[in-house]
Amino acid sequence: MWVRHRVFVQEQGVAPEIEWDEIDRDAIHLAAISGGRVVGAARVFSDGAEWHVGRVAVLQQYRGRGVGTLLMRVAEGIAQERGALEVALNAQAPVVEFYLRLGYSGEGSIFFEAGIPHRRMIKRLTELLTEKALSLELTL
Ligand SMILES: CC(C)(COP(=O)(O)OP(=O)(O)OC[C@H]1O[C@@H](n2cnc3c(N)ncnc32)[C@H](O)[C@@H]1OP(=O)(O)O)[C@@H](O)C(=O)NCCC(=O)NCCS
C-alpha cells in the first residue's frame, strides 16, 4: 500500500480518496519484495463479470528491471487459476506500450480517470501463466 501512496499519490498527484476505493477491500493484493523492501504492487479482482488487474506500480528507482512484468504475470496467473479466460485493465495512456508488450490490446477510446487519460485493454489468457511467472528471475 505504501508503494501505491508513493507512486500514485505523491508522484502522480492522485487524490488519496480516489486512490483508495471499495475495490481494495475484496481485491487480491500483490507485493513485489526485494531485499526485504516492498518495491512494487498491484491488485487483481473480479467484478463478477470479468477479471481486472489494476494499480500496478513500481518504485521509480526499481523500474525497467522486470518488476512490473513479474507483477502482471503473477496477477494473470491468479486470475487464470480462478477461471478467468481473459483479463481487463484500464491503462494510463503513457504506459499503454508496457501492456502491449505483455500481450494486451487496446479497446475503445481514451477516457479520463483521476484526471489521467486511460485506455481499456484486454488480454486473452491462452497459456498457464503461474509457473512461468515463478520461473522469471529478477536481478535488482
Ligand atoms: C508501468 C510500470 C508499472 C512498469 O513497471 P517496470 O517494472 O518498469 O516494467 P518492466 O521493467 O517489467 O518493463 C517491461 C517492458 O516494458 C517497457 N516499459 C516499462 N514502462 C514503460 C513505459 N512507461 N512506456 C513504455 N514502455 C515501458 C520496459 O522498457 C520493458 O521493455 P523491455 O522488455 O524491452 O525491456 C512502472 O513504470 C510504474 O510504476 N509506472 C508508474 C505507475 C503507472 O503508471 N502504473 C500503470 C498504471 S495503469
The ligand as a MOL file (V3000), in Angstrom:
LIG
                    3D

  0  0  0     0  0            999 V3000
M  V30 BEGIN CTAB
M  V30 COUNTS 48 50 0 0 0
M  V30 BEGIN ATOM
M  V30 1 C 4.3250 0.9440 -15.6750 0
M  V30 2 C 5.2430 0.3130 -14.6270 0
M  V30 3 C 4.4080 -0.4780 -13.6190 0
M  V30 4 C 6.2120 -0.6420 -15.3500 0
M  V30 5 O 6.9930 -1.3010 -14.3910 0
M  V30 6 P 8.5140 -1.7250 -14.6950 0
M  V30 7 O 8.9730 -2.5720 -13.5650 0
M  V30 8 O 9.3220 -0.5350 -15.0140 0
M  V30 9 O 8.3030 -2.5910 -16.0260 0
M  V30 10 P 9.2860 -3.6790 -16.6470 0
M  V30 11 O 10.6800 -3.4170 -16.1960 0
M  V30 12 O 8.7340 -5.0290 -16.3880 0
M  V30 13 O 9.1360 -3.3160 -18.1990 0
M  V30 14 C 8.7500 -4.2530 -19.1890 0
M  V30 15 C 8.9280 -3.6350 -20.5520 0
M  V30 16 O 8.0110 -2.5310 -20.7180 0
M  V30 17 C 8.7440 -1.3590 -21.0100 0
M  V30 18 N 8.1270 -0.2370 -20.2990 0
M  V30 19 C 8.0190 -0.0900 -18.9670 0
M  V30 20 N 7.4150 1.0760 -18.6770 0
M  V30 21 C 7.1590 1.6660 -19.8660 0
M  V30 22 C 6.5610 2.8940 -20.2410 0
M  V30 23 N 6.1390 3.7670 -19.3280 0
M  V30 24 N 6.4380 3.1700 -21.5550 0
M  V30 25 C 6.8960 2.2950 -22.4930 0
M  V30 26 N 7.4880 1.1270 -22.1930 0
M  V30 27 C 7.6100 0.8130 -20.9020 0
M  V30 28 C 10.1420 -1.5940 -20.4820 0
M  V30 29 O 11.0840 -0.8130 -21.1740 0
M  V30 30 C 10.3300 -3.0610 -20.7330 0
M  V30 31 O 10.7080 -3.3020 -22.0630 0
M  V30 32 P 11.8260 -4.4130 -22.4070 0
M  V30 33 O 11.1810 -5.7240 -22.0660 0
M  V30 34 O 12.0760 -4.2280 -23.8560 0
M  V30 35 O 12.9880 -4.0990 -21.5410 0
M  V30 36 C 6.0970 1.3920 -13.8950 0
M  V30 37 O 6.7520 2.1650 -14.8680 0
M  V30 38 C 5.3040 2.3120 -12.9890 0
M  V30 39 O 5.0930 2.0030 -11.8210 0
M  V30 40 N 4.8640 3.4650 -13.5090 0
M  V30 41 C 4.1410 4.4530 -12.7190 0
M  V30 42 C 2.7710 3.9540 -12.3190 0
M  V30 43 C 1.9080 3.6420 -13.5120 0
M  V30 44 O 1.7890 4.4420 -14.4230 0
M  V30 45 N 1.2790 2.4570 -13.4560 0
M  V30 46 C 0.4140 1.9940 -14.5070 0
M  V30 47 C -0.9890 2.3400 -14.1820 0
M  V30 48 S -2.0770 1.8180 -15.4950 0
M  V30 END ATOM
M  V30 BEGIN BOND
M  V30 1 1 1 2
M  V30 2 1 2 3
M  V30 3 1 2 4
M  V30 4 1 2 36
M  V30 5 1 4 5
M  V30 6 1 5 6
M  V30 7 2 6 7
M  V30 8 1 6 8
M  V30 9 1 6 9
M  V30 10 1 9 10
M  V30 11 2 10 11
M  V30 12 1 10 12
M  V30 13 1 10 13
M  V30 14 1 13 14
M  V30 15 1 14 15
M  V30 16 1 15 16
M  V30 17 1 15 30
M  V30 18 1 16 17
M  V30 19 1 17 18
M  V30 20 1 17 28
M  V30 21 1 18 19
M  V30 22 1 18 27
M  V30 23 2 19 20
M  V30 24 1 20 21
M  V30 25 1 21 22
M  V30 26 2 21 27
M  V30 27 1 22 23
M  V30 28 2 22 24
M  V30 29 1 24 25
M  V30 30 2 25 26
M  V30 31 1 26 27
M  V30 32 1 28 29
M  V30 33 1 28 30
M  V30 34 1 30 31
M  V30 35 1 31 32
M  V30 36 2 32 33
M  V30 37 1 32 34
M  V30 38 1 32 35
M  V30 39 1 36 37
M  V30 40 1 36 38
M  V30 41 2 38 39
M  V30 42 1 38 40
M  V30 43 1 40 41
M  V30 44 1 41 42
M  V30 45 1 42 43
M  V30 46 2 43 44
M  V30 47 1 43 45
M  V30 48 1 45 46
M  V30 49 1 46 47
M  V30 50 1 47 48
M  V30 END BOND
M  V30 END CTAB
M  END
